[in-house]
Amino acid sequence: MLSMISMNNVLPIRKETDEEKKAELKKKLETETIPSWLKMMEGLLTSKGGNHFAGNQLTWADIAIYHFFDLLKMMLGEPNMEEYPNIKKLMESVKSLPNIKKWEETRPNTPF
């Protein structure tokens, strides 16, 4: 499910020392890779009813996607989610779960 985008797409940006090349890598990720991945994931989520990636209730799949999305936001900032309403709704739903919310408020602030 995460095959189109992985840490293999992100880590080279973090490790690149040439600022011009880093900017090029980041731009490609933000304008091509992430939007393609979001479009694919929105389609998958929509095909499953729009609320959860598997079944009719929250599963590890939803939490895994939330976690991956959270990592991306921490490293690159939040993408524009206007074209992905079901993913946006699911991410907000997972974020509002009491235990997720509590963890995010109290977790240690560590660099990636």
mmCIF file of the C-alpha atoms, coordinates in Angstrom:
data_MODEL
# 
_entry.id   MODEL 
# 
loop_
_atom_site.group_PDB 
_atom_site.id 
_atom_site.type_symbol 
_atom_site.label_atom_id 
_atom_site.label_alt_id 
_atom_site.label_comp_id 
_atom_site.label_asym_id 
_atom_site.label_entity_id 
_atom_site.label_seq_id 
_atom_site.pdbx_PDB_ins_code 
_atom_site.Cartn_x 
_atom_site.Cartn_y 
_atom_site.Cartn_z 
_atom_site.occupancy 
_atom_site.B_iso_or_equiv 
_atom_site.pdbx_formal_charge 
_atom_site.auth_seq_id 
_atom_site.auth_comp_id 
_atom_site.auth_asym_id 
_atom_site.auth_atom_id 
_atom_site.pdbx_PDB_model_num 
ATOM 1   C CA . MET A 1 1   ? 0.000   0.000  0.000  1.00 0.00 ? 1   MET A CA 1 
ATOM 2   C CA . LEU A 1 2   ? 2.828   2.407  0.706  1.00 0.00 ? 2   LEU A CA 1 
ATOM 3   C CA . SER A 1 3   ? 4.819   1.263  -2.319 1.00 0.00 ? 3   SER A CA 1 
ATOM 4   C CA . MET A 1 4   ? 4.581   4.560  -4.214 1.00 0.00 ? 4   MET A CA 1 
ATOM 5   C CA . ILE A 1 5   ? 6.104   6.519  -1.375 1.00 0.00 ? 5   ILE A CA 1 
ATOM 6   C CA . SER A 1 6   ? 8.402   5.406  1.369  1.00 0.00 ? 6   SER A CA 1 
ATOM 7   C CA . MET A 1 7   ? 11.193  6.656  3.517  1.00 0.00 ? 7   MET A CA 1 
ATOM 8   C CA . ASN A 1 8   ? 13.379  5.918  0.471  1.00 0.00 ? 8   ASN A CA 1 
ATOM 9   C CA . ASN A 1 9   ? 11.775  9.007  -1.074 1.00 0.00 ? 9   ASN A CA 1 
ATOM 10  C CA . VAL A 1 10  ? 12.245  11.168 2.015  1.00 0.00 ? 10  VAL A CA 1 
ATOM 11  C CA . LEU A 1 11  ? 15.594  10.223 3.511  1.00 0.00 ? 11  LEU A CA 1 
ATOM 12  C CA . PRO A 1 12  ? 17.699  11.329 0.517  1.00 0.00 ? 12  PRO A CA 1 
ATOM 13  C CA . ILE A 1 13  ? 16.266  14.821 0.996  1.00 0.00 ? 13  ILE A CA 1 
ATOM 14  C CA . ARG A 1 14  ? 17.271  14.869 4.648  1.00 0.00 ? 14  ARG A CA 1 
ATOM 15  C CA . LYS A 1 15  ? 20.767  13.575 3.870  1.00 0.00 ? 15  LYS A CA 1 
ATOM 16  C CA . GLU A 1 16  ? 21.474  15.755 0.831  1.00 0.00 ? 16  GLU A CA 1 
ATOM 17  C CA . THR A 1 17  ? 24.070  18.440 1.577  1.00 0.00 ? 17  THR A CA 1 
ATOM 18  C CA . ASP A 1 18  ? 23.789  20.323 -1.714 1.00 0.00 ? 18  ASP A CA 1 
ATOM 19  C CA . GLU A 1 19  ? 20.940  22.755 -1.045 1.00 0.00 ? 19  GLU A CA 1 
ATOM 20  C CA . GLU A 1 20  ? 20.044  23.104 -4.725 1.00 0.00 ? 20  GLU A CA 1 
ATOM 21  C CA . LYS A 1 21  ? 19.751  19.357 -5.206 1.00 0.00 ? 21  LYS A CA 1 
ATOM 22  C CA . LYS A 1 22  ? 17.861  19.068 -1.914 1.00 0.00 ? 22  LYS A CA 1 
ATOM 23  C CA . ALA A 1 23  ? 15.337  21.639 -3.151 1.00 0.00 ? 23  ALA A CA 1 
ATOM 24  C CA . GLU A 1 24  ? 14.906  19.735 -6.425 1.00 0.00 ? 24  GLU A CA 1 
ATOM 25  C CA . LEU A 1 25  ? 14.326  16.430 -4.604 1.00 0.00 ? 25  LEU A CA 1 
ATOM 26  C CA . LYS A 1 26  ? 11.858  18.041 -2.224 1.00 0.00 ? 26  LYS A CA 1 
ATOM 27  C CA . LYS A 1 27  ? 9.971   19.753 -5.051 1.00 0.00 ? 27  LYS A CA 1 
ATOM 28  C CA . LYS A 1 28  ? 9.602   16.480 -6.962 1.00 0.00 ? 28  LYS A CA 1 
ATOM 29  C CA . LEU A 1 29  ? 8.375   14.721 -3.834 1.00 0.00 ? 29  LEU A CA 1 
ATOM 30  C CA . GLU A 1 30  ? 5.872   17.472 -3.041 1.00 0.00 ? 30  GLU A CA 1 
ATOM 31  C CA . THR A 1 31  ? 4.593   18.047 -6.587 1.00 0.00 ? 31  THR A CA 1 
ATOM 32  C CA . GLU A 1 32  ? 4.697   14.537 -8.068 1.00 0.00 ? 32  GLU A CA 1 
ATOM 33  C CA . THR A 1 33  ? 5.229   11.667 -5.644 1.00 0.00 ? 33  THR A CA 1 
ATOM 34  C CA . ILE A 1 34  ? 3.035   12.708 -2.716 1.00 0.00 ? 34  ILE A CA 1 
ATOM 35  C CA . PRO A 1 35  ? 0.077   13.881 -4.849 1.00 0.00 ? 35  PRO A CA 1 
ATOM 36  C CA . SER A 1 36  ? 0.185   10.610 -6.834 1.00 0.00 ? 36  SER A CA 1 
ATOM 37  C CA . TRP A 1 37  ? 0.264   8.608  -3.627 1.00 0.00 ? 37  TRP A CA 1 
ATOM 38  C CA . LEU A 1 38  ? -2.561  10.628 -2.082 1.00 0.00 ? 38  LEU A CA 1 
ATOM 39  C CA . LYS A 1 39  ? -4.682  10.213 -5.217 1.00 0.00 ? 39  LYS A CA 1 
ATOM 40  C CA . MET A 1 40  ? -4.136  6.443  -5.158 1.00 0.00 ? 40  MET A CA 1 
ATOM 41  C CA . MET A 1 41  ? -4.896  6.233  -1.428 1.00 0.00 ? 41  MET A CA 1 
ATOM 42  C CA . GLU A 1 42  ? -8.004  8.427  -1.776 1.00 0.00 ? 42  GLU A CA 1 
ATOM 43  C CA . GLY A 1 43  ? -9.243  6.100  -4.527 1.00 0.00 ? 43  GLY A CA 1 
ATOM 44  C CA . LEU A 1 44  ? -8.601  3.026  -2.405 1.00 0.00 ? 44  LEU A CA 1 
ATOM 45  C CA . LEU A 1 45  ? -10.272 4.539  0.642  1.00 0.00 ? 45  LEU A CA 1 
ATOM 46  C CA . THR A 1 46  ? -13.248 5.684  -1.434 1.00 0.00 ? 46  THR A CA 1 
ATOM 47  C CA . SER A 1 47  ? -13.603 2.211  -2.955 1.00 0.00 ? 47  SER A CA 1 
ATOM 48  C CA . LYS A 1 48  ? -13.841 0.812  0.582  1.00 0.00 ? 48  LYS A CA 1 
ATOM 49  C CA . GLY A 1 49  ? -16.697 3.168  1.510  1.00 0.00 ? 49  GLY A CA 1 
ATOM 50  C CA . GLY A 1 50  ? -14.654 6.257  2.384  1.00 0.00 ? 50  GLY A CA 1 
ATOM 51  C CA . ASN A 1 51  ? -14.369 5.719  6.130  1.00 0.00 ? 51  ASN A CA 1 
ATOM 52  C CA . HIS A 1 52  ? -11.749 3.011  6.692  1.00 0.00 ? 52  HIS A CA 1 
ATOM 53  C CA . PHE A 1 53  ? -9.170  1.209  4.610  1.00 0.00 ? 53  PHE A CA 1 
ATOM 54  C CA . ALA A 1 54  ? -10.325 -2.234 5.761  1.00 0.00 ? 54  ALA A CA 1 
ATOM 55  C CA . GLY A 1 55  ? -13.762 -3.175 7.010  1.00 0.00 ? 55  GLY A CA 1 
ATOM 56  C CA . ASN A 1 56  ? -16.336 -0.965 8.663  1.00 0.00 ? 56  ASN A CA 1 
ATOM 57  C CA . GLN A 1 57  ? -14.344 0.132  11.689 1.00 0.00 ? 57  GLN A CA 1 
ATOM 58  C CA . LEU A 1 58  ? -10.928 1.424  12.654 1.00 0.00 ? 58  LEU A CA 1 
ATOM 59  C CA . THR A 1 59  ? -8.122  -1.048 11.985 1.00 0.00 ? 59  THR A CA 1 
ATOM 60  C CA . TRP A 1 60  ? -4.345  -1.055 12.098 1.00 0.00 ? 60  TRP A CA 1 
ATOM 61  C CA . ALA A 1 61  ? -4.393  -0.101 8.431  1.00 0.00 ? 61  ALA A CA 1 
ATOM 62  C CA . ASP A 1 62  ? -5.971  3.255  9.300  1.00 0.00 ? 62  ASP A CA 1 
ATOM 63  C CA . ILE A 1 63  ? -3.535  3.842  12.146 1.00 0.00 ? 63  ILE A CA 1 
ATOM 64  C CA . ALA A 1 64  ? -0.544  2.853  9.984  1.00 0.00 ? 64  ALA A CA 1 
ATOM 65  C CA . ILE A 1 65  ? -1.559  5.331  7.275  1.00 0.00 ? 65  ILE A CA 1 
ATOM 66  C CA . TYR A 1 66  ? -2.113  8.008  9.933  1.00 0.00 ? 66  TYR A CA 1 
ATOM 67  C CA . HIS A 1 67  ? 1.337   7.375  11.386 1.00 0.00 ? 67  HIS A CA 1 
ATOM 68  C CA . PHE A 1 68  ? 3.012   7.494  7.985  1.00 0.00 ? 68  PHE A CA 1 
ATOM 69  C CA . PHE A 1 69  ? 1.135   10.690 7.125  1.00 0.00 ? 69  PHE A CA 1 
ATOM 70  C CA . ASP A 1 70  ? 2.175   12.199 10.459 1.00 0.00 ? 70  ASP A CA 1 
ATOM 71  C CA . LEU A 1 71  ? 5.836   11.440 9.696  1.00 0.00 ? 71  LEU A CA 1 
ATOM 72  C CA . LEU A 1 72  ? 5.514   13.100 6.313  1.00 0.00 ? 72  LEU A CA 1 
ATOM 73  C CA . LYS A 1 73  ? 3.965   16.190 7.899  1.00 0.00 ? 73  LYS A CA 1 
ATOM 74  C CA . MET A 1 74  ? 6.773   16.407 10.446 1.00 0.00 ? 74  MET A CA 1 
ATOM 75  C CA . MET A 1 75  ? 9.430   16.207 7.748  1.00 0.00 ? 75  MET A CA 1 
ATOM 76  C CA . LEU A 1 76  ? 7.848   18.148 4.881  1.00 0.00 ? 76  LEU A CA 1 
ATOM 77  C CA . GLY A 1 77  ? 4.880   20.063 6.230  1.00 0.00 ? 77  GLY A CA 1 
ATOM 78  C CA . GLU A 1 78  ? 1.228   19.328 5.635  1.00 0.00 ? 78  GLU A CA 1 
ATOM 79  C CA . PRO A 1 79  ? 0.166   18.850 2.022  1.00 0.00 ? 79  PRO A CA 1 
ATOM 80  C CA . ASN A 1 80  ? -2.949  20.469 0.599  1.00 0.00 ? 80  ASN A CA 1 
ATOM 81  C CA . MET A 1 81  ? -5.730  17.984 1.335  1.00 0.00 ? 81  MET A CA 1 
ATOM 82  C CA . GLU A 1 82  ? -8.590  19.649 -0.590 1.00 0.00 ? 82  GLU A CA 1 
ATOM 83  C CA . GLU A 1 83  ? -8.588  16.951 -3.278 1.00 0.00 ? 83  GLU A CA 1 
ATOM 84  C CA . TYR A 1 84  ? -8.515  14.103 -0.751 1.00 0.00 ? 84  TYR A CA 1 
ATOM 85  C CA . PRO A 1 85  ? -11.576 14.611 1.482  1.00 0.00 ? 85  PRO A CA 1 
ATOM 86  C CA . ASN A 1 86  ? -11.863 11.007 2.656  1.00 0.00 ? 86  ASN A CA 1 
ATOM 87  C CA . ILE A 1 87  ? -8.222  10.789 3.701  1.00 0.00 ? 87  ILE A CA 1 
ATOM 88  C CA . LYS A 1 88  ? -8.523  14.145 5.437  1.00 0.00 ? 88  LYS A CA 1 
ATOM 89  C CA . LYS A 1 89  ? -11.636 12.972 7.284  1.00 0.00 ? 89  LYS A CA 1 
ATOM 90  C CA . LEU A 1 90  ? -9.967  9.705  8.324  1.00 0.00 ? 90  LEU A CA 1 
ATOM 91  C CA . MET A 1 91  ? -6.797  11.473 9.500  1.00 0.00 ? 91  MET A CA 1 
ATOM 92  C CA . GLU A 1 92  ? -8.890  13.856 11.615 1.00 0.00 ? 92  GLU A CA 1 
ATOM 93  C CA . SER A 1 93  ? -10.873 10.914 13.000 1.00 0.00 ? 93  SER A CA 1 
ATOM 94  C CA . VAL A 1 94  ? -7.750  8.984  14.014 1.00 0.00 ? 94  VAL A CA 1 
ATOM 95  C CA . LYS A 1 95  ? -6.126  12.118 15.462 1.00 0.00 ? 95  LYS A CA 1 
ATOM 96  C CA . SER A 1 96  ? -9.176  12.733 17.663 1.00 0.00 ? 96  SER A CA 1 
ATOM 97  C CA . LEU A 1 97  ? -9.071  9.273  19.280 1.00 0.00 ? 97  LEU A CA 1 
ATOM 98  C CA . PRO A 1 98  ? -8.410  9.801  22.995 1.00 0.00 ? 98  PRO A CA 1 
ATOM 99  C CA . ASN A 1 99  ? -5.308  7.608  23.204 1.00 0.00 ? 99  ASN A CA 1 
ATOM 100 C CA . ILE A 1 100 ? -3.801  8.995  19.986 1.00 0.00 ? 100 ILE A CA 1 
ATOM 101 C CA . LYS A 1 101 ? -4.531  12.548 21.121 1.00 0.00 ? 101 LYS A CA 1 
ATOM 102 C CA . LYS A 1 102 ? -3.008  11.896 24.546 1.00 0.00 ? 102 LYS A CA 1 
ATOM 103 C CA . TRP A 1 103 ? 0.135   10.348 23.037 1.00 0.00 ? 103 TRP A CA 1 
ATOM 104 C CA . GLU A 1 104 ? 0.630   13.247 20.639 1.00 0.00 ? 104 GLU A CA 1 
ATOM 105 C CA . GLU A 1 105 ? 0.270   15.743 23.481 1.00 0.00 ? 105 GLU A CA 1 
ATOM 106 C CA . THR A 1 106 ? 2.697   13.951 25.808 1.00 0.00 ? 106 THR A CA 1 
ATOM 107 C CA . ARG A 1 107 ? 5.187   12.165 23.549 1.00 0.00 ? 107 ARG A CA 1 
ATOM 108 C CA . PRO A 1 108 ? 8.796   13.265 23.723 1.00 0.00 ? 108 PRO A CA 1 
ATOM 109 C CA . ASN A 1 109 ? 9.831   15.795 21.113 1.00 0.00 ? 109 ASN A CA 1 
ATOM 110 C CA . THR A 1 110 ? 12.607  13.963 19.303 1.00 0.00 ? 110 THR A CA 1 
ATOM 111 C CA . PRO A 1 111 ? 14.164  14.638 15.906 1.00 0.00 ? 111 PRO A CA 1 
ATOM 112 C CA . PHE A 1 112 ? 13.363  12.124 13.211 1.00 0.00 ? 112 PHE A CA 1 
# 
